[in-house]
């Protein structure tokens, strides 16, 4: 009887010890990691790490260095992860530049030979402070002169990194076969070599509304340079690819013949290419 009771005491003590150890290690005195590898970071920290790499890439324009840094995260599909992170940031205007940087980095992942124009460094001018000299020269009162008006310098726009030559519309067609489940603006972006370009920013605007932004590359099963937008009945749209691309306006839902004298909404297919 005493042997059985002793075994239960040991088992109870083991369970209590494990429980106390877990509580101490997780909440009371958690382990503090230092000098860890980037791939072991938490998801929130990995997002910060990607954003830092993307911002550095916009300034340095060093594709090889940016890709080497990004490889330390060991993402299975780094381009898709970058584009998804950029898309999530588009809800806030304060994060638009960061989203742009992430999209450019995603494009570099799929095109290692990609060349971008780096952000120009903002020069800072330091005014030398004169040293204080103590003299015994007597003070002579002179009339105070009214200072002349000066021109207040106006703020300048921060330069943006670009992918080179702007994209122009190469093809525009109506998609009726098969009839789409919803009317889409289907956009494909190609570089000068005819290769799809992921991570490219597309701005779509309405005459009586604001501007929305989305990126290519979210549907790699279709094309890495593909993006789409659901159009609404009665709305007219204008789109621009990149920051200096050709503005395409008067885009609306096309009408497709349903085979019985009526019509059904179709989709628009636009193909942009870098000259």
Buried (B, 14 or more C-beta within 10 A) or exposed (E): EEEEEEEEEEEEEEEEEEEEEEEEEEEEEEEEEEEEEBEEBEEEEBBEBBBEBBBBBBEEBBBEEBBEBBEEBEBEEBBBBBBBBBBEBBEEEEBBBBBBBBBBBBBBBBBEEBEBEBBEEEEEEEEEEEEEEEEEEEEEEEEEEEEEEEEEEEEEEEEBBBBEEBBEBBEEEEBBEEBBEEBBBBBBBBBEEEEBBBBBBBBBBEEEEEEBBBBBBBBBEEBBBBBBBEBEEEEBBBBBBBEEBEEBEEBBBBEBEEEEEEEBBBBBBBBBBBE
